[in-house]
Amino acid sequence: MGSFFKIVIYIIIILIIFAILPKSFLDKIKKYFNWEIFWQTLKKGFDNLMNFIKEATGLDFSKIPASIKQAFGIDIIAIWSDIKNFLANFFMRLASFFR
C-alpha cells in the first residue's frame, strides 16, 4: 500500500511540474520525444538480450515452445501471440491517449 501511495505522489508531482512549465518550453522539448524511435529502441534491446542469452548459455528460445507442446500439450506459441497482441493493442491505445 505504501508503494502505491509513493507512485501516486510521484505522478502528482510530475503533473504539477508540467502544469507550471510554459507551453513554449513544452513545444521546444516535444521534438526530442518520438514514439517510433522509442519502440525501435525497446525492440532492439530485447533482440540483443535474446542474442546474448543464446550465445552465453546456448539456450535457444525458439526450440522451447515445441518441446513444451510435445511434453504437456500446451501451445505456448498461440498463448504468447495472444498475449503479445493484447499488450500491443493496450500500449498502442495508451500511446494514442498520451499523444
C-alpha positions in Angstrom: 0.0 0.0 0.0 2.9 2.3 0.8 4.5 1.9 -2.6 1.1 2.7 -4.3 0.9 6.0 -2.5 4.6 6.8 -3.4 3.7 6.2 -7.1 0.6 8.4 -6.8 2.6 11.2 -5.2 5.3 11.0 -7.9 2.6 11.2 -10.6 1.1 14.2 -8.9 4.5 15.9 -8.6 5.1 15.3 -12.3 1.7 16.7 -13.2 2.4 19.8 -11.1 5.7 20.3 -12.8 4.1 20.0 -16.3 1.3 22.4 -15.2 3.9 25.0 -14.2 6.1 24.7 -17.4 5.2 27.2 -20.1 3.7 25.9 -23.3 6.6 27.3 -25.4 9.1 25.2 -23.4 7.0 22.1 -23.8 6.8 22.7 -27.6 10.6 23.0 -27.7 11.2 19.7 -25.9 8.5 17.9 -27.8 10.7 17.3 -30.8 13.1 15.1 -28.6 10.4 12.6 -27.8 9.4 10.2 -30.6 7.3 7.1 -30.0 8.6 5.3 -33.1 12.2 5.6 -32.1 11.3 4.6 -28.5 9.6 1.4 -29.7 12.5 0.6 -32.1 15.0 1.0 -29.2 13.0 -1.3 -27.0 12.8 -3.9 -29.7 16.5 -3.7 -30.5 17.3 -4.0 -26.8 15.1 -7.1 -26.4 16.7 -8.7 -29.5 20.1 -8.0 -28.1 19.1 -9.6 -24.8 17.8 -12.7 -26.5 21.0 -13.0 -28.6 23.2 -12.5 -25.5 21.3 -15.3 -23.6 21.5 -17.6 -26.7 25.3 -17.0 -27.0 26.1 -17.1 -23.3 24.0 -20.2 -22.4 23.3 -21.9 -25.7 19.6 -21.7 -24.8 17.6 -21.2 -27.9 14.1 -19.8 -27.1 12.7 -20.8 -30.5 13.0 -24.5 -29.6 11.4 -24.3 -26.2 7.8 -24.0 -27.3 8.0 -27.1 -29.5 9.4 -29.2 -26.6 6.7 -27.9 -24.2 4.0 -28.6 -26.7 5.2 -32.2 -27.1 5.6 -32.8 -23.3 2.5 -31.1 -22.0 0.2 -30.5 -24.9 0.2 -26.7 -24.3 0.7 -24.5 -27.4 2.9 -21.8 -26.0 3.2 -20.0 -29.3 -0.5 -19.4 -29.5 -0.7 -18.2 -25.9 2.3 -16.0 -26.5 0.9 -14.5 -29.7 -2.4 -13.8 -27.9 -0.6 -12.1 -25.0 1.6 -10.1 -27.4 -1.4 -8.9 -29.5 -3.2 -7.9 -26.3 -0.2 -6.0 -25.0 0.4 -4.4 -28.4 -3.2 -3.1 -28.6 -3.0 -1.9 -25.0 0.2 0.0 -25.5 -1.0 1.5 -28.8 -4.1 2.8 -27.1 -2.0 4.1 -24.2 0.3 5.8 -26.7 -2.5 7.3 -28.6 -4.0 8.6 -25.4 -0.8 10.4 -24.5 -0.3 11.9 -27.9 
